Amino acid sequence: MMIQRKQSIFLILAALISGISAWVAHLWKTMDGDWVKPEDNVAAGLLFLISTLLSLFALFFFKNRKLQIQVTVMNIILNFLLIGYLIYGLTNLPGGFKDSEKGIGLLSPFAVIVLLMLANHFIRKDEELVKSVDRFR
């Protein structure tokens, strides 16, 4: 495995943030004062876990950079869907969006998207480097 590559570090961090967020992060507080976690909300928990798996799959596709790019783009789209789902969940809370207390779990998809975009940038740079070396052959 090529851990020394920059994109591998970003993919590992994205997988860690998504994986930890699935069990530890708080999403929002209910009217009863209880925190809602992704494990309490099946759809959110499933989206966090799929994001974790996609990041890990992309990490292991280091020999096939085109597939690695496609998997990271799918993961970025999935995290945008996760953000949309979480915002939808917040708007349906009693008291509305502005009156509810939010947790750190709502920010983790944004961090994952940034890390995946950085990983995608470096994967593309690797692909361009390989193409430029192939031209010399």
N, C-alpha and C positions, 0 to 999 in steps of 0.2 A: 504494500500500500504506500502511496506517495503522500505522507503526512507533511513533508517539508514544503509542499507547494502552497502558495498563498490561498488559493481557492479552497484547499482542503481544510485549512484553519477556519475559514469563514463558514464552510458547510458544517463542520463539527460544532461551531458556536451556535449556528442556526438550529441544529438538531438538539443541542443541549437546552437552549432557551425554550423551544417548542415542547420538548419532553418534560422539562421541569414545570413549565406552565400548565401542563395537563393535570398535574397532581397538587402543586403547591400554591399556585397563584390564585389570588382572589379576583373575581370579576366585578361584582357589585354587591351592595348590601340591600337586603330585603327590608320591608317595613317592620319586620319582627326584630331586626338588628342582626340577623344571621348573614354571614358572607356566603355568596354563591360561588362555587368553584366549578371548573370545567368538568370535574367528575360527577357533579350534581346535575349538570346539563349534558345529556348524552350527545347531542349534536355537536356542541362546542368541544367536548372532550374528544370525540371522534375526529373532528377536524384538526385539533392539535396533534393527535397521534399520527394521523395521515401525513401531516406536515413533517413530523419527526422522521417517519419512515422514508418519505421522499428525499429528505436531506441526506439520510444515510445511504439510500440507493445511489444518489448522485455522487456521493463520496466514493463509492466502490466502482463507478463507471469511469474511472480516470483514464482508461485506455481508449474509450470511445467518447471523445469530447463532444461530438454532435449530439449524441444521446444524453450526455451530461447536461448540455445546454438546454435541451428540451425538457428534461426532468426538473431543472431549476426554474424554468419558465412556468411549468405546470404548478410548481410549489408556490411561486409568487402569486399566480392566479388564485390558488387555493387560499392563500393567506388574505388576499383581498376579499374573497368570499367570506372568510372567517370574520374579518373586520365588519363586513356588512351584516352578518348574522348577529354579531355582538352588539352593534349599534341598534339593530332591530329589537333585540332583547331589552336593551336599555330604554328604548322609546315606549315599550309596552309595560314598563314598571309603573306601579302607582306612584304618583308624584312627578312623573315625567323624567326627562333626561337631565334637566338642570338640578333637580332637587335630590337626586339619588347620589349616594356615596360610591365612588368608583374605586376599583382596585388596580393593582399593577398588571394583572392579567390582560387588561384591555390594551396595554401598550406593547405587550410582547409580540403580537403579529407585526407591528410596525418595525420593531427591531429586527425581526426575522426577515422581513422584506428587504431592509437595507443590507443585511448580511448576504442574502441571496443575490442581490443585484451586484454587490462587490465580487462575489464568487463568480457570477456569470461574466463580469468584465474580465477577470483574470483567466477564465477558461477560454474566452474569445481571443485574448492576447496569446495564449499558448497555441491555439489553433492557427493564428496568423503566423506565429514563429515557425511552426512546423511546415506550413505552406511555403514560407519564404525559403526555408532550407531545402525543401523538395524542388524548388525552381533551380537551385544550383546543381542538382544532380544530373 
